[in-house]
């Protein structure tokens, strides 16, 4: 810029001044507010809903696997159930919770109860495996809220355990019926849940051994030791009985084996005798058949010979035989009187002719024809 002329009488030249730059907008040189605003937006969108306050401010939320999302607007439960994944909601107006619909285990701890005899015991832990069915989520939460398991599991377990202890003695609770407590608790819980909250399914109950007073526990330990001794004695007795029974069975087995062998030998001998008897019977039948055949042949031969002799019984044949007999006779008869010495063969022929009509005569005594009153000498 030029200096003004010195002297006051003259007219000064016009002065040219440079305009200053416009002031910057407020905060233009400080990026921190912008960064804070961006972080607030990111937090409102992506902060997980781990509390009701955060769930009120979030816009997008995530429902994990095995859960479903339920929503409230103005404190009223909405009839909207979302599946696992990312979902959007209105911040500050709509609240949501994720409800597990898979298997879950609720642990109920420190359950005191008094037995029938007045002894106080304490169940340190009882585990209840349960599941909320997806189709009953809305009805269950509408009636019992998100903490439905406090009503139907935690509080119910306390009630059922006290009912069971008050109706049984310490011996029954601690020893005799301890193995039945699981099933009894499961059945008791399921009956009421089926009636009042059908969406809750009780799968199993696991009960730990209760804590009892130390003095009573020592007595139980002593009883258990004595019971163990008795069981050992019983087992020894059973071993002896089993050994005796084994020896008896072995002796019976040997006797049965000997009897079976003897029976087999006897059956073998009987079979051999039967075979011999059958062979003898066969031989007898063969012999009888043979003899019968011989007898039949002899009878047939005799019959045929008789028929042949009957056919030969003619006067001519007899006369021939008579002549042959006289010719072969070398004997001479002597005596005072030989009245009827037969010399003429025709006399015999006539005699035989007269007697040939008798059909029943089978024998003919030729010697009587030649017999006389005198004596004969051989």
C-alpha positions in Angstrom: 0.0 0.0 0.0 1.4 3.5 -1.0 2.1 6.0 1.7 -0.1 9.1 1.8 1.4 12.3 0.4 2.8 14.6 2.8 1.3 18.0 3.0 -2.2 19.0 3.7 -3.2 21.1 0.7 -3.5 18.5 -2.0 -6.2 15.9 -2.8 -5.2 12.5 -1.9 -5.4 9.6 -4.4 -8.0 6.9 -3.8 -6.8 4.2 -1.5 -7.4 0.4 -2.5 -7.8 -1.9 0.6 -7.9 -5.7 0.4 -11.1 -7.4 1.9 -10.5 -9.8 4.7 -11.6 -13.5 4.2 -14.9 -14.7 5.6 -14.8 -16.2 9.0 -14.9 -20.1 9.0 -18.1 -21.8 10.2 -18.1 -22.8 13.8 -16.5 -26.2 14.4 -15.2 -26.4 10.9 -11.6 -26.9 12.0 -12.5 -29.5 14.8 -13.6 -33.1 13.5 -14.3 -34.5 17.0 -18.1 -33.6 17.0 -18.5 -35.3 13.6 -16.7 -38.4 14.8 -18.8 -38.6 18.0 -22.0 -38.3 16.0 -20.9 -41.1 13.7 -20.1 -43.3 16.6 -23.5 -42.6 18.2 -25.2 -43.6 15.0 -23.1 -46.8 14.7 -23.8 -47.7 18.3 -27.6 -47.2 17.9 -27.6 -49.5 14.9 -25.1 -52.2 15.8 -25.1 -52.4 19.7 -26.3 -55.9 20.7 -29.4 -56.1 22.7 -28.0 -57.3 26.0 -30.2 -55.2 28.2 -33.6 -53.6 28.0 -32.0 -50.1 27.7 -29.9 -51.1 24.8 -32.7 -53.0 23.1 -34.8 -49.8 23.3 -32.2 -47.7 21.5 -31.2 -50.2 18.8 -32.6 -50.1 15.3 -31.2 -53.4 13.9 -30.9 -56.4 16.2 -29.8 -60.0 15.8 -31.7 -63.1 16.9 -29.2 -66.0 17.6 -29.7 -69.5 16.3 -31.9 -71.6 18.6 -33.8 -68.5 19.7 -36.8 -66.6 18.5 -37.4 -62.8 18.8 -40.4 -61.5 20.7 -41.4 -57.8 20.8 -43.2 -55.3 23.1 -44.6 -52.0 22.1 -45.7 -49.7 24.8 -45.5 -52.6 27.3 -47.9 -54.8 25.2 -46.6 -58.1 23.8 -46.9 -58.1 20.1 -48.0 -61.2 18.2 -44.8 -61.2 16.2 -42.3 -64.0 16.4 -39.1 -63.6 14.3 -36.7 -66.4 13.3 -32.9 -66.2 13.8 -31.1 -63.5 11.8 -31.0 -59.7 11.5 -34.2 -57.7 12.0 -35.2 -54.1 12.3 -37.4 -52.3 14.9 -38.4 -48.9 16.0 -36.0 -47.5 18.6 -37.4 -46.3 22.0 -40.8 -47.5 21.0 -40.4 -51.3 20.4 -38.5 -53.5 22.8 -37.5 -57.1 22.1 -36.1 -60.2 23.8 -34.6 -63.4 22.4 -36.2 -66.5 23.8 -34.5 -69.9 23.6 -36.5 -72.6 22.0 -33.9 -75.4 22.1 -32.9 -77.6 25.0 -31.8 -75.7 28.1 -30.7 -76.8 31.6 -31.9 -74.8 34.6 -30.0 -75.4 37.8 -31.9 -74.9 41.0 -29.6 -74.6 43.9 -29.8 -74.7 47.7 -33.2 -76.3 48.3 -33.8 -76.9 52.0 -36.5 -79.3 53.2 -37.5 -81.2 56.3 -38.1 -84.9 56.3 -41.1 -86.7 57.9 -39.0 -87.2 61.1 -38.1 -83.5 61.4 -34.5 -83.7 60.1 -33.5 -80.7 57.9 -31.6 -81.6 54.8 -30.5 -79.5 51.8 -30.3 -80.4 48.1 -27.3 -78.5 46.8 -28.3 -78.7 43.1 -31.1 -80.0 41.0 -30.8 -79.7 37.2 -33.9 -79.6 35.0 -33.6 -80.1 31.3 -36.5 -78.4 29.5 -37.6 -76.9 26.3 -40.1 -74.2 25.3 -41.9 -75.2 22.1 -41.8 -72.6 19.4 -45.5 -72.6 18.7 -46.3 -71.8 22.3 -43.9 -69.0 22.8 -46.5 -66.2 22.5 -49.0 -67.8 24.9 -46.4 -68.7 27.5 -44.9 -65.2 27.5 -48.3 -63.6 27.5 -49.3 -65.6 30.6 -46.1 -65.9 32.6 -43.6 -63.4 31.1 -40.0 -63.9 29.9 -39.1 -65.5 33.3 -41.6 -68.3 32.9 -39.0 -70.8 34.1 -38.9 -69.2 37.5 -42.6 -69.9 38.0 -42.8 -73.4 36.6 -39.3 -74.8 37.2 -37.4 -73.0 40.0 -40.4 -72.3 42.3 -42.1 -75.6 41.4 -38.9 -77.6 42.2 -38.8 -76.1 45.7 -42.5 -77.0 46.2 -42.2 -80.5 45.0 -39.0 -81.3 46.9 -40.6 -80.1 50.2 -43.7 -82.1 49.5 -41.7 -85.2 48.9 -39.4 -84.8 51.9 -42.3 -84.0 54.3 -44.0 -87.3 53.4 -40.9 -89.6 53.6 -38.4 -90.4 56.3 -34.7 -89.6 56.0 -33.9 -93.2 55.3 -36.3 -93.2 52.4 -35.1 -89.8 51.0 -31.4 -90.4 51.4 -31.2 -94.1 50.6 -34.3 -96.2 49.8 -36.1 -93.9 47.4 -33.3 -91.6 46.2 -33.2 -93.3 42.8 -36.9 -92.5 42.3 -36.7 -88.8 43.0 -35.7 -87.9 39.5 -38.7 -89.5 37.9 -41.1 -88.2 40.6 -39.9 -84.7 40.1 -40.1 -85.0 36.3 -43.6 -86.3 36.4 -44.8 -83.7 38.9 -43.4 -80.8 36.8 -44.7 -82.2 33.6 -48.2 -82.7 34.9 -48.6 -79.1 36.0 -46.9 -77.7 32.9 -49.1 -79.8 30.6 -52.2 -78.4 32.4 -51.3 -74.8 32.8 -48.3 -74.1 30.5 -48.4 -76.7 27.7 -45.5 -75.1 25.8 -43.0 -76.2 28.5 -41.7 -79.7 28.0 -39.7 -81.3 30.8 -37.2 -83.8 29.4 -35.3 -84.9 32.5 -34.4 -84.0 36.1 -31.1 -84.8 37.8 -31.0 -84.6 41.6 -27.8 -84.6 43.5 -27.4 -86.3 46.9 -28.7 -84.1 49.6 -26.5 -82.7 52.5 -27.5 -84.2 55.9 -26.2 -83.4 59.4 -22.7 -84.7 60.1 -23.8 -86.9 63.0 -26.5 -88.6 61.0 -24.1 -89.0 58.1 -21.7 -90.9 60.3 -24.5 -93.2 61.4 -25.3 -93.8 57.8 -21.7 -94.5 57.0 -21.5 -97.0 59.9 -24.7 -98.6 58.6 -23.3 -98.8 55.2 -20.1 -100.4 56.5 -22.2 -103.0 58.3 -24.4 -103.5 55.3 -21.2 -104.0 53.2 -20.0 -106.7 55.6 -23.4 -108.4 55.4 -23.3 -108.2 51.7 -19.8 -109.7 51.7 -20.9 -112.6 53.9 -23.9 -113.1 51.7 -21.7 -113.1 48.6 -19.3 -115.7 50.2 -22.3 -117.8 51.0 -23.5 -117.5 47.5 -20.1 -118.5 46.2 -20.1 -121.6 48.4 -23.6 -122.5 47.3 -22.6 -121.9 43.7 -19.6 -124.2 44.1 -21.7 -126.9 45.7 -24.3 -126.5 43.0 -21.6 -126.7 40.3 -20.2 -129.8 41.9 -23.7 -131.3 42.0 -24.4 -130.4 38.4 -21.1 -131.9 37.4 -21.9 -135.2 39.3 -25.4 -135.2 37.7 -23.9 -134.6 34.4 -21.4 -137.4 34.8 -24.2 -139.7 36.0 -26.4 -138.7 33.1 -23.5 -139.3 30.8 -22.9 -142.8 32.2 -26.6 -143.5 32.0 -26.8 -142.3 28.4 -23.8 -144.4 27.5 -25.4 -147.5 29.2 -28.6 -146.8 27.5 -26.9 -146.5 24.1 -25.1 -149.8 24.7 -28.3 -151.5 25.8 -30.1 -150.1 22.8 -27.3 -151.4 20.6 -27.5 -154.9 22.1 -31.3 -154.9 21.8 -30.9 -153.8 18.2 -28.5 -156.7 17.6 -30.9 -159.1 19.3 -33.8 -157.8 17.2 -31.7 -158.2 14.1 -30.7 -161.8 15.1 -34.4 -162.6 15.9 -35.5 -161.2 12.6 -32.8 -163.2 10.8 -33.9 -166.3 12.6 -37.5 -165.6 11.8 -36.6 -165.2 8.2 -34.6 -168.5 8.2 -37.6 -170.2 9.9 -39.9 -168.9 7.3 -37.6 -170.0 4.6 -37.2 -173.4 6.2 -41.0 -173.8 6.7 -41.6 -172.7 3.2 -39.0 -175.2 2.0 -40.5 -178.0 4.1 -43.9 -177.1 3.0 -42.8 -177.2 -0.6 -41.3 -180.7 0.0 -44.4 -181.9 1.8 -46.6 -180.6 -1.0 -44.3 -182.2 -3.5 -44.4 -185.5 -1.6 -48.2 -185.3 -1.2 -48.5 -184.5 -4.8 -46.3 -187.4 -5.7 -48.2 -189.8 -3.4 -51.5 -188.6 -4.8 -50.3 -189.1 -8.3 -48.9 -192.5 -7.5 -52.2 -193.5 -5.9 -54.0 -192.2 -8.9 -51.6 -194.2 -11.1 -52.0 -197.3 -8.9 -55.7 -196.9 -9.1 -55.5 -196.8 -12.8 -53.2 -199.9 -12.8 -55.6 -201.8 -10.6 -57.0 -204.0 -13.5 -57.3 -207.8 -13.7 -54.8 -208.0 -16.4 -52.2 -206.0 -14.5 -52.8 -208.0 -11.3 -52.6 -211.2 -13.2 -49.3 -210.1 -14.6 -48.0 -209.2 -11.2 -49.3 -212.5 -9.8 -47.5 -214.5 -12.5 -44.3 -212.4 -11.8 -44.6 -213.1 -8.1 -45.1 -216.9 -8.6 -42.2 -216.9 -11.0 -40.0 -215.1 -8.4 -41.1 -217.3 -5.5 -38.4 -219.9 -4.7 -40.2 -221.3 -1.6 -41.8 -224.8 -1.5 -44.6 -225.6 0.8 -44.8 -229.1 2.5 -47.5 -230.6 4.5 -50.0 -233.5 4.9 -52.5 -231.7 2.9 -52.2 -229.0 0.4 -55.8 -228.7 -0.6 -55.9 -225.6 -2.6 -52.5 -225.2 -4.2 -53.1 -222.7 -6.7 -51.4 -223.5 -9.8 -53.8 -222.2 -12.3 -53.5 -218.5 -12.7 -57.0 -218.2 -14.1 -58.5 -219.0 -10.7 -56.9 -215.9 -9.2 -57.9 -213.8 -12.2 -61.5 -214.9 -11.7 -61.3 -214.0 -8.0 -60.0 -210.6 -8.7 -62.5 -210.0 -11.3 -65.3 -210.7 -8.8 -63.8 -208.2 -6.3 -62.9 -205.4 -8.7 -66.3 -203.7 -8.2 -65.5 -202.5 -4.6 -64.5 -198.8 -5.0 -63.4 -198.3 -1.4 -60.9 -201.2 -1.3 -57.3 -199.7 -1.4 -55.2 -202.8 -0.5 -55.3 -206.4 -1.7 -53.6 -209.1 0.4 -52.2 -211.4 -2.2 -50.8 -213.7 0.5 -54.3 -214.7 1.7 -55.0 -216.2 -1.8 -52.1 -218.5 -1.5 -52.6 -219.3 2.3 -53.7 -222.9 2.9 -54.6 -224.9 6.0 -51.1 -226.3 6.3 -48.1 -224.5 7.8 -45.6 -222.5 5.8 -41.9 -222.3 6.4 -39.8 -219.4 5.4 
